[in-house]
Amino acid sequence: MSPTSTPDVLVVGGGIIGLVTAWRAAQRGLATAVVDPEPGGGAARVAAGMLAAVTELHYGEETLLGLNLASARRYPDFAAELTELTGHGLGYRRCGTLAVALDADDRAHLRELHALQQRSGLEAQWLSGRECRRLEPMLAPGVRGGLRVDGDHQIDPRRLAAALVSACERSGVSVHRARAERLVVTGGRATGVVTSDGTGLAAGQVVLAAGSLSGRLAGVPPHVLPPVRPVKGQVVRLTMPERPGTFLSRTVRAVVRGSHVYLVPRESGELVIGATSEEMGWDTTVTAGGVYELLRDAHELVPGITELALTETRAGLRPGSPDNAPLLGPTELEGLLLATGHYRNGVLLTPVTGDALADVLTTGELPPEARPFTPRRFGAAVLTEQPA
Ligand SMILES: Cc1cc2nc3c(=O)[nH]c(=O)nc-3n(C[C@H](O)[C@H](O)[C@H](O)COP(=O)(O)OP(=O)(O)OC[C@H]3O[C@@H](n4cnc5c(N)ncnc54)[C@H](O)[C@@H]3O)c2cc1C
């Protein structure tokens, strides 16, 4: 694309979702640009990177399960393609997950999840406490049972984001390091944005992929604004002993006193413990209470964490939507599409989102697996929260 020509597609937001959209669009021959003050940043700086279609299954989210599974199936090829193109390792580990229970209530909860998984045709194996500890010897003696899910893997979201930035560069995507201030609508059609320094960026189609800020872009007609809200999550990072797999070999997770906690051991030796889930607007303060709860609950599962070095604490914002599922594809405003609202599964949903957006940008049609996630399912959005 020549620097002066108008791109076919302008993606607002260069988090993992905007970047995968831009990369896949460029691969289909569309001249593509991204606008973001900090491409490759966003929630992927914080996220644990679980690819957890099975263990993240919740009641009422069976439609989302279909999309999650479609994306999980694409991950091996997606990761291999991205690494081959960019030379970036992604920390993709096909390590499986163990969801465990510490008391009778947790065990009842896990049994219900198992029944739901079985009704949905998913693979998960019930284990006794002893069998859990045989798989993961660092687990607390009090673990009463668990679910072994060999299909739920992990990736390092920071490395994924860096690889996607590189893939965009290699595929000819132009990157504007600026904030989109306002959508430009001309003759009833989205035709570009104006950035915070007053520069106009025109495009044939605009994709709004600004994560939790997607509902805040000025100039988007109120009935088209996506009903996306920020859901705060705090995480803690520790460092495990040198030899990989000796501390924990797979992701371990549980519900402890009603709160979800997980420990994700990376091949780099990092152990990510997450995550709180807080409706706090745009606040990203790391709080003593948040860190305390994470460490307390993780310690009940794996007491040996107290010996590990604590290397980082961080908070980020998940782009939540009213039904916890993403908004993908055309809006009521011609020329404006959405790729947002991926909430707690954005890392998992990266491959399928890139493919779906590339399809709809080139053909005007969403592929069948993405059709239930049209933004039109919500009608007019109602936003109640304001940014700080
Ligand atoms: C604590 C935590 C744990 C998580 N764990 C997992 C997990 O284990 N597995 C999983 O699948 N998902 C997980 N997620 C969710 C996942 O991280 C998100 O769904 C995903 O990163 C969202 O990506 P995004 O690109 O849509 O948004 P974001 O990452 O928020 O990126 C949005 C981008 O848009 C830019 N932007 C915003 N406004 C503008 C503007 N006006 N102009 C230009 N650019 C703009 C921002 O700078 C940013 O770079 C987790 C999230 C959190 C917070």
The ligand as an SDF file (V2000), in Angstrom:
LIG
                    3D

 53 58  0  0  0  0  0  0  0  0999 V2000
   -6.5560  -10.7140   33.9620 C   0  0  0  0  0  0  0  0  0  0  0  0
   -6.9340  -11.2170   32.6100 C   0  0  0  0  0  0  0  0  0  0  0  0
   -6.7870  -12.5690   32.3470 C   0  0  0  0  0  0  0  0  0  0  0  0
   -7.1540  -13.0680   31.0840 C   0  0  0  0  0  0  0  0  0  0  0  0
   -6.9480  -14.3920   30.8300 N   0  0  0  0  0  0  0  0  0  0  0  0
   -7.3080  -14.8930   29.6080 C   0  0  0  0  0  0  0  0  0  0  0  0
   -7.0760  -16.2590   29.3150 C   0  0  0  0  0  0  0  0  0  0  0  0
   -6.5180  -17.0010   30.1280 O   0  0  0  0  0  0  0  0  0  0  0  0
   -7.4850  -16.7390   28.1010 N   0  0  0  0  0  0  0  0  0  0  0  0
   -8.1000  -15.9420   27.1800 C   0  0  0  0  0  0  0  0  0  0  0  0
   -8.4620  -16.4300   26.1080 O   0  0  0  0  0  0  0  0  0  0  0  0
   -8.3120  -14.6150   27.4350 N   0  0  0  0  0  0  0  0  0  0  0  0
   -7.9360  -14.0950   28.6230 C   0  0  0  0  0  0  0  0  0  0  0  0
   -8.1560  -12.7700   28.9030 N   0  0  0  0  0  0  0  0  0  0  0  0
   -8.9260  -11.9640   27.9470 C   0  0  0  0  0  0  0  0  0  0  0  0
   -8.1020  -11.4140   26.8170 C   0  0  0  0  0  0  0  0  0  0  0  0
   -6.8980  -10.8830   27.3070 O   0  0  0  0  0  0  0  0  0  0  0  0
   -8.9020  -10.3130   26.1090 C   0  0  0  0  0  0  0  0  0  0  0  0
  -10.1800  -10.8000   25.7430 O   0  0  0  0  0  0  0  0  0  0  0  0
   -8.1950   -9.8520   24.8460 C   0  0  0  0  0  0  0  0  0  0  0  0
   -6.8550   -9.5150   25.1270 O   0  0  0  0  0  0  0  0  0  0  0  0
   -8.9200   -8.6470   24.2610 C   0  0  0  0  0  0  0  0  0  0  0  0
   -8.1650   -8.1950   23.1610 O   0  0  0  0  0  0  0  0  0  0  0  0
   -8.6190   -6.9100   22.3460 P   0  0  0  0  0  0  0  0  0  0  0  0
   -7.6080   -6.7290   21.2790 O   0  0  0  0  0  0  0  0  0  0  0  0
  -10.0610   -7.0350   21.9590 O   0  0  0  0  0  0  0  0  0  0  0  0
   -8.6000   -5.7250   23.3930 O   0  0  0  0  0  0  0  0  0  0  0  0
   -7.3950   -5.0390   24.1520 P   0  0  0  0  0  0  0  0  0  0  0  0
   -6.3690   -6.0240   24.5000 O   0  0  0  0  0  0  0  0  0  0  0  0
   -8.0050   -4.2420   25.2560 O   0  0  0  0  0  0  0  0  0  0  0  0
   -6.7430   -4.0770   23.0830 O   0  0  0  0  0  0  0  0  0  0  0  0
   -7.4100   -2.9190   22.6560 C   0  0  0  0  0  0  0  0  0  0  0  0
   -6.4160   -2.0220   21.9820 C   0  0  0  0  0  0  0  0  0  0  0  0
   -7.1380   -0.9140   21.4780 O   0  0  0  0  0  0  0  0  0  0  0  0
   -6.3900    0.2600   21.6900 C   0  0  0  0  0  0  0  0  0  0  0  0
   -7.3280    1.3850   21.7020 N   0  0  0  0  0  0  0  0  0  0  0  0
   -8.3010    1.6610   22.6030 C   0  0  0  0  0  0  0  0  0  0  0  0
   -8.9500    2.7820   22.2590 N   0  0  0  0  0  0  0  0  0  0  0  0
   -8.3630    3.2300   21.1120 C   0  0  0  0  0  0  0  0  0  0  0  0
   -8.5820    4.3470   20.2730 C   0  0  0  0  0  0  0  0  0  0  0  0
   -9.5440    5.2520   20.5220 N   0  0  0  0  0  0  0  0  0  0  0  0
   -7.7770    4.5120   19.1870 N   0  0  0  0  0  0  0  0  0  0  0  0
   -6.7970    3.5990   18.9070 C   0  0  0  0  0  0  0  0  0  0  0  0
   -6.5670    2.5180   19.6710 N   0  0  0  0  0  0  0  0  0  0  0  0
   -7.3390    2.3310   20.7600 C   0  0  0  0  0  0  0  0  0  0  0  0
   -5.6490    0.0300   22.9910 C   0  0  0  0  0  0  0  0  0  0  0  0
   -4.4670    0.8260   23.0330 O   0  0  0  0  0  0  0  0  0  0  0  0
   -5.3490   -1.4680   22.9110 C   0  0  0  0  0  0  0  0  0  0  0  0
   -4.0630   -1.7210   22.3610 O   0  0  0  0  0  0  0  0  0  0  0  0
   -7.7360  -12.2130   30.1090 C   0  0  0  0  0  0  0  0  0  0  0  0
   -7.8510  -10.8550   30.3740 C   0  0  0  0  0  0  0  0  0  0  0  0
   -7.4550  -10.3550   31.6150 C   0  0  0  0  0  0  0  0  0  0  0  0
   -7.5630   -8.8870   31.8750 C   0  0  0  0  0  0  0  0  0  0  0  0
  1  2  1  0
  2  3  1  0
  2 52  2  0
  3  4  2  0
  4  5  1  0
  4 50  1  0
  5  6  2  0
  6  7  1  0
  6 13  1  0
  7  8  2  0
  7  9  1  0
  9 10  1  0
 10 11  2  0
 10 12  1  0
 12 13  2  0
 13 14  1  0
 14 15  1  0
 14 50  1  0
 15 16  1  0
 16 17  1  0
 16 18  1  0
 18 19  1  0
 18 20  1  0
 20 21  1  0
 20 22  1  0
 22 23  1  0
 23 24  1  0
 24 25  2  0
 24 26  1  0
 24 27  1  0
 27 28  1  0
 28 29  2  0
 28 30  1  0
 28 31  1  0
 31 32  1  0
 32 33  1  0
 33 34  1  0
 33 48  1  0
 34 35  1  0
 35 36  1  0
 35 46  1  0
 36 37  1  0
 36 45  1  0
 37 38  2  0
 38 39  1  0
 39 40  1  0
 39 45  2  0
 40 41  1  0
 40 42  2  0
 42 43  1  0
 43 44  2  0
 44 45  1  0
 46 47  1  0
 46 48  1  0
 48 49  1  0
 50 51  2  0
 51 52  1  0
 52 53  1  0
M  END
$$$$
